[in-house]
Amino acid sequence: MADIAFAPRTSKAELEEGTGFSPKFDADGLIPCVTTDAATGELLMFAHMNAQALCQTIALGEAVYWSRSRAELWHKGATSGHVQKVVEMRVDCDQDCIWLRVDTQGKAACHVGYRSCFYRSVPVGEAAAEVRLRLEETGKLFDPKTVYGS
């Protein structure tokens, strides 16, 4: 798959208001990506992309990320079947963060089995006397051991 030629990062005005796509990758060659459900707006996950993952996402129309823990490309849903079809891709004002709006071709986005990777909440303010995570989703949508093995 051929790489897409990104525009050079030139002036602040061009980055913030121009039409050139000039993603800013960090020192490790990564750009953060937030992913939401296109229909509901629900936050599904946060991941990183390298240039190759970003190019493949654009070319395929399906989410491809960079797995920092496995140090490899990760075509979301290749193993689980929960492919994320990209409905829309946006970039923030200074082009250092990607936002994907997706249609998930399956039940879940989280490899642990929940709908969203953000299935726990952290108490804040007065409720934070004892900081303990609270489960916000009830029941997993799939069994990770069955899908991924042990």
Secondary structure, DSSP 8 states (H G I E B T S, - for coil): -----------HHHHHHSS-------TTS-EEEEEEETTT--EEEEEEE-HHHHHHHHHHSB-EEEETTTTEEEETTTTTS-EEEEEEEEE-TTS--EEEEEEEESS-S-TTSSSSS--EE---GGGGGS---EE-S-S-SS-HHHHH--
